[in-house]
Amino acid sequence: MGLRAHPRFLRVWVGQACGAVGDQLLPVTVSLYVLSQGGGVAEVSLVLGARAVALVLCLLAGGVLADRVRRSRVLLGADWFRGGLLLATAAALPVLPLLVMPAVVALVAAGEALSRPAFRSMVPTLLPGDMLERGNALVSAAQRSAAVLGALAGAAVVTFVGPRAALFAAGAVFVISGLTVLRLNDNTPTSLGRSMLADAAAGVQAMRERPWVLAVMSTASVHLMTGAAAALTLLPLIARDRLGGDLAYGAVLAAMAIGALPGLVLAGRWRPKAKGTASMCVLSGYALVPLSLALPLPLPAVMACFAIGGFAVEFFFVYWLSALQRNIPGDVLGKVLALDQLGAFALLPVGYLLVGPVVAAIGTTPTLLGAAAVVAATSALCLAIPGVAHFADPAPTLERAHD
């Protein structure tokens, strides 16, 4: 019968896909608006850094909240808060100081941080256990497709209509997303009577017991701090300088999202014996993202490198998410999923803040080359940690087996 036999899941999936469009549309819109108002690397870094800081500060709270409050209510509140904020911002844009925009981006990101773990935790309540992989694959495909639409729509609307229209569009998709969970009768999570700090500590303990989990999380965090922060901060400036303008900026981001789709398909069909080795080797291909901006490549070549980067990230994520679901106890899985995202974004604000000073000190090309080298090296080094090669707890030694 397939997923069509589960209309509640499809209903929420459609809404969250709409919200994913808004999540991608907003940073593109605000970055281009800041540049049009005379901003530069520092101002774009501030906007993107504000989003990253809000995600870091609110993701863990979102994971704990998802285990304590009805998840449909969390999604409804997060979507309508973001929608109302963006509609108000669009209406007042002509009189808003430029420094207000990082605060707007941060507040919207806070809503995103609350909704992410709530949605991921909600999926197992909407689908039977034997359909979770298909459901998760569909969620990832929708998010990647939304990234294409959001990036292209943001660049196109700003270019041809203006930033106010783009902000109105972002606000509208969040309002629509909220409507899909309105009056949805999902179950209220069972509270274990622990404090929020105790909940968080339980998730941390589950990770400490598995060094390979911490190793992979740390590697992803370094990748974002170096490769992602440098590439995403410098891309809009390089696009204007030598790739063709703002539409080229949107096209490159869309290429990354398009490249992610075959990565999702391959990971859903291929079952390598050493899933961790395959994942980390492919993930090293993300080094092409900053490398493509460091070299004097034409727009199609840059788009191809970003597409490979998107392929690498999605391929890795499918196996990684499945490994966490398989190896982490169910009573702390929600917190660990939130901590995983928190760990991935923990150093991203630092990366955004460092891009400007590092570029000023050594130049754009050395910064991007250094970021590419760090991504490739850390992917290889991570495989030295026991358990990473198979994304699973290492098998016991003979001595331990005989105990």
Disulfide bonds with the S-S distance in Angstrom:
none
